[in-house]
Amino acid sequence: MKINIRRSRRAAVAVALGSVLALTATACGDDGSGTGGDKGDEGSGKGKIVFWDNNGGVRTDAWKAIIADFEKANPDIDVEYVGIPSADYQSKVETAIQGGGLPDVGGVGAAMIASFSAQKVLEPLDDRLAKSSLNGKLNEDMVTSLKAAGGVDDTLYSVPTSANNGVLYYRTDLFKKAGLDEPTTWDKFYEAADKLTDAKKNEFGYTIRGGAGSIAQALDAMYGQSGITSFWNGDKTTVNDPKNVEALEKYAALYKKDTPSADLNNDFTKMVAQWDSGTIGMLNHNLGSYQDHVKSLGVEKFRGIPQPIGASGKRVQVSNPVDGVGLFKSSKNKEAAWKFIEFAVSRAENSKFNESAGQVPANNEAAKDAWISKAEPTKLAAAALTDGSTTIVQLPYYLPDWGTISKADNEPNFQKVLLGKMSAKDFLDTFADQLNDAQAEWNSQKG
């Protein structure tokens, strides 16, 4: 346990120190190269701007359609599109921060903001948004999530475009055959998981994510059941609160009792494929797999609903990474770049983008458009995020060591919990110690 914590602290210090050194290096010169020391210029509002797509290949067609619409409406502005695969995007930006060549506008999701804002390469957007046609029209939870991701000054550095919300998919045909109610509460969820399991027939009530990406799903189950609505109590995490420990014990106990044993190593790809091709009652994933289920099962055999409601009568879920677009401070044409951001997140364009992506629009008016009613999980997710029924627990994306702690350090430990080789309490106490150390390091770095 101590080895993990010390390694986590060293990683936090190293990353934080790296940010400081990067700041020092980039602040030394204001040479127009796109580094943190370059303040850019408002420009004429005309001419060329460069846009980097942080999910190139997957969202290329959607963004090119938006760009075509924008250039038609703004014939004096030319947008150069650069598509970068999501796995390569952050390192591409980091390289440009050091060597120059940042775009005017780029995708800036929640998980990236802390690193980019620490190096002072993003333009603060609060004042621009306040004077914009978008003011008051964006989903407040998404805005709050992106502000919280910066972790320093509650500043908005990215305008939200969409959220890929968590979904509980369930087999309506299996539920009907077993005479089960829809799993809208955690009690009904556990009842269904147990009743739909017949291991001898290779039938299971649930598939649990034990491989890559398991921690976020486990956190969702924990906070959803415990009803705790904040990740922090002062500077100490609530991860190992006794209510969360109890919730994780109950959730982890599903493994091999009501789930396939193969779940231990399943990432989302294997988990989704297993659910689509087998006789498993329920699956937790997000909106991104909806079309896969439609292709495999048809719309008649399943539904996708928001996460179950807890004993308090409220739905609590951890924040799903919100995507957005940011304005880079080094831009020489910020006026034109901001026009593009405003246009891209307007009702019509944000609706078009999210219909293609199958995600929840950030624009509240776009979230009411007709296409959403045809994709039921998106419709229900959008309603859950706007009707006051859901409380979002903001994950600490701003911590430099969040990725290490939530993946490399603790995914193997979660597998030990599933196998009964580590208690839920020991797992969460270890997790909490690492988070508290990282938070302390963060507080000391920001002074």
C-alpha positions as CSV (number, residue, x, y, z in Angstrom):
1,M,0.0,0.0,0.0
2,K,2.7,2.5,0.9
3,I,4.7,1.7,-2.2
4,N,1.7,2.7,-4.4
5,I,1.1,5.9,-2.4
6,R,4.7,7.0,-2.6
7,R,4.8,6.3,-6.3
8,S,1.7,8.3,-6.8
9,R,3.1,11.2,-4.9
10,R,6.3,11.1,-6.9
11,A,4.3,11.1,-10.1
12,A,2.2,14.0,-9.0
13,V,5.3,16.1,-8.1
14,A,6.9,15.2,-11.4
15,V,3.9,16.2,-13.5
16,A,3.3,19.4,-11.5
17,L,7.0,20.3,-11.8
18,G,6.9,19.6,-15.5
19,S,4.1,22.1,-15.8
20,V,6.0,24.7,-13.9
21,L,9.1,24.2,-16.1
22,A,7.0,24.4,-19.2
23,L,5.5,27.6,-18.0
24,T,9.0,29.0,-17.3
25,A,10.2,27.9,-20.7
26,T,7.3,29.3,-22.7
27,A,7.0,32.5,-20.7
28,C,10.6,33.5,-21.7
29,G,9.6,34.3,-25.2
30,D,6.7,36.1,-26.9
31,D,7.7,35.2,-30.4
32,G,4.3,34.4,-31.9
33,S,5.1,30.8,-32.1
34,G,2.1,29.6,-30.2
35,T,3.7,29.1,-26.8
36,G,2.2,30.1,-23.4
37,G,4.1,33.4,-23.6
38,D,2.2,34.5,-26.7
39,K,-0.9,36.6,-26.0
40,G,-2.1,36.6,-29.6
41,D,-4.4,39.2,-31.0
42,E,-8.1,39.9,-31.6
43,G,-7.4,40.3,-35.3
44,S,-9.8,41.6,-37.9
45,G,-12.4,39.0,-37.5
46,K,-11.7,37.9,-41.1
47,G,-9.2,35.7,-42.8
48,K,-8.0,32.2,-41.9
49,I,-8.3,30.2,-38.7
50,V,-7.1,26.7,-37.9
51,F,-9.2,24.2,-36.0
52,W,-7.9,21.0,-34.5
53,D,-10.4,18.2,-34.0
54,N,-9.6,16.1,-30.9
55,N,-11.5,13.1,-32.3
56,G,-10.3,13.1,-35.8
57,G,-11.6,10.3,-38.0
58,V,-14.5,9.6,-35.7
59,R,-16.0,13.1,-35.9
60,T,-14.4,14.4,-39.1
61,D,-17.6,14.3,-41.2
62,A,-19.6,16.1,-38.5
63,W,-17.0,18.9,-38.1
64,K,-16.5,19.3,-41.9
65,A,-20.3,19.8,-42.2
66,I,-20.2,22.5,-39.5
67,I,-17.3,24.2,-41.1
68,A,-19.0,24.2,-44.5
69,D,-22.1,25.8,-42.9
70,F,-19.9,28.4,-41.1
71,E,-17.9,29.4,-44.2
72,K,-21.2,29.8,-46.1
73,A,-22.5,32.1,-43.4
74,N,-19.1,33.8,-43.0
75,P,-17.6,34.0,-46.5
76,D,-14.8,36.2,-45.2
77,I,-13.5,33.5,-42.9
78,D,-11.7,30.4,-44.0
79,V,-11.4,27.4,-41.5
80,E,-8.6,24.9,-42.0
81,Y,-9.6,21.6,-40.5
82,V,-7.0,19.3,-38.9
83,G,-8.2,15.9,-37.6
84,I,-6.2,14.3,-34.9
85,P,-7.0,10.9,-33.4
86,S,-8.2,11.2,-29.8
87,A,-5.3,9.0,-28.5
88,D,-2.7,11.4,-30.0
89,Y,-4.4,14.7,-29.4
90,Q,-3.1,15.8,-26.0
91,S,0.5,14.9,-26.8
92,K,0.2,16.8,-30.1
93,V,-1.0,19.9,-28.3
94,E,1.8,19.5,-25.7
95,T,4.4,19.3,-28.4
96,A,3.0,22.5,-30.0
97,I,3.1,24.3,-26.7
98,Q,6.8,23.6,-26.5
99,G,7.7,24.0,-30.2
100,G,5.0,26.4,-31.5
101,G,2.2,26.0,-34.0
102,L,-0.9,25.8,-31.8
103,P,-4.2,26.3,-33.7
104,D,-6.7,29.1,-33.2
105,V,-9.4,26.7,-32.0
106,G,-9.3,23.1,-30.8
107,G,-11.1,20.5,-29.0
108,V,-10.6,20.8,-25.2
109,G,-12.3,18.2,-23.1
110,A,-12.5,18.1,-19.3
111,A,-9.6,15.7,-18.9
112,M,-7.2,18.1,-20.8
113,I,-8.1,21.5,-19.2
114,A,-5.9,21.2,-16.1
115,S,-2.7,20.6,-18.2
116,F,-3.4,23.2,-20.8
117,S,-4.6,26.0,-18.4
118,A,-1.6,25.4,-16.1
119,Q,0.6,26.3,-19.0
120,K,-1.5,29.4,-19.7
121,V,-2.2,28.6,-23.4
122,L,-6.0,28.8,-23.2
123,E,-8.0,32.0,-23.4
124,P,-10.5,32.6,-20.5
125,L,-14.0,32.6,-22.0
126,D,-16.3,33.8,-19.3
127,D,-16.5,37.4,-20.5
128,R,-16.9,36.3,-24.1
129,L,-19.7,33.9,-23.2
130,A,-21.5,36.5,-21.1
131,K,-21.7,38.8,-24.2
132,S,-22.5,36.0,-26.5
133,S,-25.8,34.7,-28.1
134,L,-25.0,31.4,-26.3
135,N,-25.3,33.1,-22.8
136,G,-27.9,31.3,-20.8
137,K,-28.4,28.6,-23.4
138,L,-25.8,26.0,-22.4
139,N,-26.3,23.1,-20.0
140,E,-25.2,24.4,-16.6
141,D,-23.9,21.1,-15.4
142,M,-21.6,20.8,-18.4
143,V,-20.4,24.4,-18.0
144,T,-19.7,23.6,-14.3
145,S,-17.9,20.4,-15.1
146,L,-15.5,22.2,-17.5
147,K,-14.9,25.0,-15.0
148,A,-14.2,22.5,-12.2
149,A,-11.7,20.6,-14.4
150,G,-9.4,23.6,-14.3
151,G,-9.2,23.3,-10.6
152,V,-7.8,26.7,-9.9
153,D,-9.9,29.8,-10.4
154,D,-13.4,28.6,-11.6
155,T,-12.6,30.0,-15.0
156,L,-14.2,28.7,-18.2
157,Y,-11.5,27.7,-20.7
158,S,-13.7,25.5,-23.0
159,V,-17.3,25.9,-24.3
160,P,-19.1,22.6,-23.9
161,T,-20.3,20.8,-27.0
162,S,-21.6,17.5,-25.6
163,A,-21.7,14.9,-22.8
164,N,-21.4,11.2,-23.2
165,N,-23.7,10.3,-20.3
166,G,-23.7,7.0,-18.5
167,V,-26.6,4.6,-19.4
168,L,-28.0,1.4,-17.9
169,Y,-28.9,-0.8,-20.8
170,Y,-31.3,-3.7,-20.1
171,R,-32.9,-6.5,-22.1
172,T,-36.6,-5.8,-22.2
173,D,-37.3,-9.3,-23.5
174,L,-35.6,-11.0,-20.6
175,F,-37.1,-8.7,-18.0
176,K,-40.6,-9.3,-19.4
177,K,-40.1,-13.1,-19.4
178,A,-39.0,-13.0,-15.8
179,G,-41.8,-10.6,-14.7
180,L,-39.3,-8.0,-13.5
181,D,-39.8,-4.3,-13.2
182,E,-37.6,-1.8,-15.0
183,P,-34.4,-1.4,-13.0
184,T,-35.0,2.3,-12.2
185,T,-33.8,1.9,-8.6
186,W,-30.7,0.2,-7.2
187,D,-32.9,-2.2,-5.3
188,K,-34.6,-3.3,-8.5
189,F,-31.2,-3.5,-10.2
190,Y,-29.9,-6.0,-7.7
191,E,-33.1,-8.0,-7.7
192,A,-32.9,-8.3,-11.5
193,A,-29.2,-9.2,-11.5
194,D,-30.0,-12.1,-9.2
195,K,-33.2,-13.3,-10.7
196,L,-31.9,-13.3,-14.3
197,T,-28.8,-15.4,-13.4
198,D,-28.6,-19.1,-14.2
199,A,-24.9,-19.8,-14.6
200,K,-25.5,-23.4,-15.7
201,K,-27.3,-22.1,-18.7
202,N,-24.7,-19.3,-19.2
203,E,-27.3,-16.7,-18.4
204,F,-26.4,-13.8,-16.2
205,G,-28.1,-10.7,-14.8
206,Y,-25.3,-8.3,-15.3
207,T,-21.9,-7.7,-16.8
208,I,-19.4,-5.9,-14.7
209,R,-16.4,-4.0,-16.0
210,G,-13.2,-5.5,-14.5
211,G,-10.6,-4.5,-17.0
212,A,-9.5,-1.1,-18.4
213,G,-11.9,1.7,-17.4
214,S,-13.3,-0.1,-14.4
215,I,-12.8,2.6,-11.8
216,A,-15.1,5.2,-13.3
217,Q,-17.9,2.6,-13.5
218,A,-17.3,1.5,-9.9
219,L,-17.4,5.1,-8.7
220,D,-20.7,5.6,-10.5
221,A,-22.1,2.5,-8.7
222,M,-20.7,3.7,-5.3
223,Y,-21.9,7.3,-5.3
224,G,-25.2,6.3,-7.0
225,Q,-26.0,4.0,-4.1
226,S,-24.5,6.0,-1.2
227,G,-26.2,9.3,-2.3
228,I,-23.0,11.2,-1.4
229,T,-23.0,14.3,-3.6
230,S,-19.4,15.6,-3.4
231,F,-16.1,14.0,-4.1
232,W,-14.4,16.1,-1.4
233,N,-15.2,17.0,2.2
234,G,-12.7,19.9,2.6
235,D,-9.4,18.5,1.3
236,K,-10.2,14.9,2.1
237,T,-11.9,12.7,-0.4
238,T,-15.3,11.0,0.3
239,V,-14.2,7.9,-1.7
240,N,-13.7,5.8,1.4
241,D,-16.7,7.1,3.3
242,P,-18.4,4.1,5.0
243,K,-21.4,4.4,2.8
244,N,-19.3,4.1,-0.3
245,V,-17.4,1.1,1.2
246,E,-20.8,-0.6,1.8
247,A,-21.9,0.3,-1.7
248,L,-18.8,-1.1,-3.3
249,E,-19.0,-4.3,-1.3
250,K,-22.5,-4.9,-2.6
251,Y,-21.5,-4.1,-6.2
252,A,-18.3,-6.2,-6.2
253,A,-20.2,-9.1,-4.8
254,L,-22.0,-9.4,-8.1
255,Y,-18.9,-10.8,-9.8
256,K,-19.1,-14.5,-10.7
257,K,-22.4,-14.7,-8.7
258,D,-24.5,-12.7,-11.2
259,T,-21.9,-12.0,-13.8
260,P,-19.6,-14.0,-16.2
261,S,-16.2,-14.8,-14.8
262,A,-14.6,-13.3,-18.0
263,D,-15.7,-9.9,-16.8
264,L,-12.5,-9.7,-14.7
265,N,-10.5,-8.6,-17.7
266,N,-13.2,-7.0,-19.9
267,D,-12.8,-3.5,-21.1
268,F,-15.7,-1.7,-22.7
269,T,-15.2,-3.3,-26.1
270,K,-15.3,-6.8,-24.8
271,M,-18.1,-6.1,-22.4
272,V,-20.3,-4.5,-25.0
273,A,-19.7,-7.4,-27.5
274,Q,-20.4,-9.9,-24.8
275,W,-23.7,-8.2,-23.9
276,D,-24.8,-7.8,-27.5
277,S,-24.2,-11.5,-28.4
278,G,-25.3,-13.2,-25.2
279,T,-28.2,-13.5,-22.7
280,I,-27.0,-11.0,-20.1
281,G,-29.7,-8.9,-18.5
282,M,-28.0,-5.5,-17.9
283,L,-25.0,-3.5,-18.9
284,N,-23.6,-0.2,-17.7
285,H,-21.9,1.8,-20.4
286,N,-22.6,5.2,-22.1
287,L,-24.4,6.6,-25.2
288,G,-21.6,5.7,-27.4
289,S,-22.6,2.0,-27.7
290,Y,-26.2,2.6,-28.4
291,Q,-25.9,1.9,-32.2
292,D,-24.0,-1.3,-31.5
293,H,-26.9,-2.6,-29.5
294,V,-29.4,-1.6,-32.2
295,K,-27.4,-3.5,-34.8
296,S,-27.1,-6.6,-32.7
297,L,-30.5,-6.7,-30.9
298,G,-32.9,-4.3,-32.6
299,V,-34.8,-1.7,-30.8
300,E,-37.4,-4.1,-29.5
301,K,-35.1,-6.2,-27.2
302,F,-33.5,-3.5,-25.1
303,R,-33.8,-0.1,-23.5
304,G,-31.2,2.4,-22.3
305,I,-32.2,4.4,-19.2
306,P,-30.4,6.8,-16.8
307,Q,-28.5,5.3,-13.9
308,P,-30.7,3.9,-11.1
309,I,-32.1,6.2,-8.3
310,G,-30.8,5.7,-4.8
311,A,-32.6,5.4,-1.5
312,S,-32.8,9.2,-1.2
313,G,-35.1,9.3,-4.2
314,K,-32.4,11.2,-6.2
315,R,-30.1,10.1,-8.9
316,V,-26.4,10.7,-8.2
317,Q,-23.8,9.9,-10.8
318,V,-20.1,10.8,-11.3
319,S,-19.3,13.3,-14.0
320,N,-18.8,11.9,-17.5
321,P,-16.1,13.6,-19.4
322,V,-17.6,16.7,-21.1
323,D,-16.2,17.6,-24.5
324,G,-15.8,21.2,-25.7
325,V,-13.9,23.7,-27.8
326,G,-11.4,26.1,-26.6
327,L,-9.7,29.3,-27.9
328,F,-5.9,29.2,-27.8
329,K,-4.4,32.4,-26.4
330,S,-1.7,32.5,-29.1
331,S,-4.4,33.0,-31.9
332,K,-3.8,36.1,-34.0
333,N,-7.4,36.1,-35.0
334,K,-9.4,35.6,-31.8
335,E,-12.5,37.4,-33.1
336,A,-12.9,35.1,-36.0
337,A,-12.0,32.1,-33.8
338,W,-14.7,33.0,-31.3
339,K,-17.3,33.5,-34.1
340,F,-16.5,29.9,-35.1
341,I,-17.0,28.6,-31.5
342,E,-20.3,30.5,-31.2
343,F,-21.5,29.1,-34.5
344,A,-20.5,25.5,-33.7
345,V,-22.4,25.5,-30.4
346,S,-25.5,27.2,-31.8
347,R,-28.7,25.3,-31.8
348,A,-28.7,24.0,-35.3
349,E,-25.0,23.1,-35.5
350,N,-24.8,21.6,-32.0
351,S,-27.9,19.5,-32.8
352,K,-26.3,18.3,-36.0
353,F,-23.0,17.4,-34.3
354,N,-24.7,15.5,-31.5
355,E,-27.1,13.7,-33.7
356,S,-24.1,12.3,-35.5
357,A,-22.2,11.5,-32.3
358,G,-25.2,10.1,-30.4
359,Q,-24.4,12.4,-27.4
360,V,-26.3,14.9,-25.3
361,P,-26.1,18.4,-26.8
362,A,-24.7,21.2,-24.6
363,N,-27.1,23.7,-26.2
364,N,-30.3,23.4,-24.3
365,E,-32.4,24.3,-27.3
366,A,-30.7,21.6,-29.4
367,A,-31.5,19.1,-26.6
368,K,-35.2,19.6,-27.5
369,D,-34.8,18.7,-31.2
370,A,-36.9,16.0,-32.8
371,W,-34.0,13.5,-33.5
372,I,-33.4,13.0,-29.8
373,S,-36.9,11.4,-29.4
374,K,-35.8,8.8,-31.9
375,A,-32.7,7.8,-29.9
376,E,-34.3,7.0,-26.6
377,P,-31.2,6.7,-24.4
378,T,-30.0,10.2,-25.6
379,K,-33.5,11.6,-25.0
380,L,-33.6,10.2,-21.4
381,A,-30.1,11.2,-20.7
382,A,-30.7,14.8,-21.9
383,A,-33.8,15.0,-19.7
384,A,-32.0,13.6,-16.7
385,L,-29.3,16.3,-17.1
386,T,-31.7,19.2,-17.4
387,D,-34.8,18.4,-15.3
388,G,-33.1,18.6,-11.9
389,S,-33.4,14.8,-11.2
390,T,-29.7,14.2,-11.2
391,T,-26.8,15.4,-9.0
392,I,-23.4,15.2,-10.6
393,V,-20.3,14.4,-8.5
394,Q,-17.4,16.2,-10.1
395,L,-14.3,14.0,-10.5
396,P,-11.0,15.7,-9.9
397,Y,-9.7,15.9,-13.5
398,Y,-7.6,18.9,-12.4
399,L,-5.3,16.7,-10.4
400,P,-2.1,16.1,-12.4
401,D,-2.0,12.5,-11.1
402,W,-5.7,11.7,-11.6
403,G,-5.0,9.5,-14.6
404,T,-2.3,7.5,-12.8
405,I,-4.4,7.0,-9.7
406,S,-7.6,6.1,-11.4
407,K,-6.0,3.7,-13.8
408,A,-2.5,2.3,-13.3
409,D,-2.6,2.3,-9.5
410,N,-6.1,1.1,-8.9
411,E,-7.5,-0.9,-11.8
412,P,-5.3,-3.9,-10.6
413,N,-6.5,-3.4,-7.1
414,F,-10.1,-3.4,-8.1
415,Q,-9.6,-6.7,-9.8
416,K,-8.2,-8.0,-6.4
417,V,-11.5,-6.8,-4.8
418,L,-13.5,-8.7,-7.4
419,L,-11.4,-11.8,-6.7
420,G,-11.8,-11.5,-2.9
421,K,-8.1,-10.9,-2.4
422,M,-8.5,-7.4,-1.2
423,S,-11.4,-5.9,0.9
424,A,-13.4,-3.0,-0.5
425,K,-12.4,-1.0,2.6
426,D,-8.6,-1.5,2.0
427,F,-9.0,-0.7,-1.7
428,L,-10.9,2.5,-1.0
429,D,-8.6,3.5,1.9
430,T,-5.6,3.1,-0.4
431,F,-7.4,5.0,-3.2
432,A,-8.3,7.8,-0.7
433,D,-4.7,8.1,0.6
434,Q,-3.4,8.6,-2.9
435,L,-6.1,11.1,-3.7
436,N,-5.5,13.1,-0.5
437,D,-1.8,13.2,-1.2
438,A,-2.4,14.4,-4.7
439,Q,-4.8,17.0,-3.5
440,A,-2.2,18.2,-0.9
441,E,0.5,18.4,-3.6
442,W,-1.9,20.3,-5.8
443,N,-2.7,22.8,-3.1
444,S,1.0,23.4,-2.4
445,Q,1.7,23.9,-6.1
446,K,-1.0,26.6,-6.5
447,G,0.3,28.3,-3.3
